[in-house]
Amino acid sequence: MSADTIDKLRGKFIVFDGVDGSGKGAQIRLLSEALAAGGIEHVEARDPGGTTIGNHIRHVLLDHDLSEMDPRCEALLFMASRAQPARDVIAPALSNGVACVCDRYVSATCAYQGAAGYDPKRVIELAAYAIDDTWPDLTVVIDLPPKAGFQRTGRKTQAARKRSNAGAHGQPMLFHDVHTDAMEARPMEFHERVREMFLELPSYYPTPVIIIDGSGTEAQVHARVMEALADAVF
């Protein structure tokens, strides 16, 4: 990353989002390393969670069966969890000129609850209350077909789990640190719709969204991310 690109990220709020297994976590790590190497002070945040209160709500959302939860209830819980780090972590950092790199944000609710039937534009309205003006300067969506994401992480599709008689929270994993949450346990058709919703974000999201091809190696995707950040207008 060039020195000019590094410097333009000073005090900026960058969100990474995408379908499960897209590799956004790796890209957050690589960007954080690049910022640190460039002497840019920054913090990392995650959504949902990231604070004591937010983590309690995260537990309700991701560690339980949500099949009977109304999408509106889901959206409200995500906003409740999001309000806390927006106030306690993200906004203070930005006000002090510290960059923030966040794992998911309002964009995720637009995609996941939108795929469940909730109007994404209503999500934006809810967010306006939950986060005030704490909107990202840029949202980077790492795009990957959901089946490829499941293959990367070693997760099984819902159909495969049924064939192996493994429950939504008891499927075998290829990696010891992979956790299947309530969102990931939904049918593949749901995740395909989530991807579609992510790809629609640039048409209505209140701040800039860029779509990055998530195929290939971490280094190849990182190069695409860096090129897009260099071209981005904040």
Summary of the structure (lengths in Angstrom):
residues: 234
radius of gyration: 17.2
end to end distance: 17.0
largest distance: 53.6
contacts: 762
relative contact order: 0.19
helix: 52%
strand: 12%
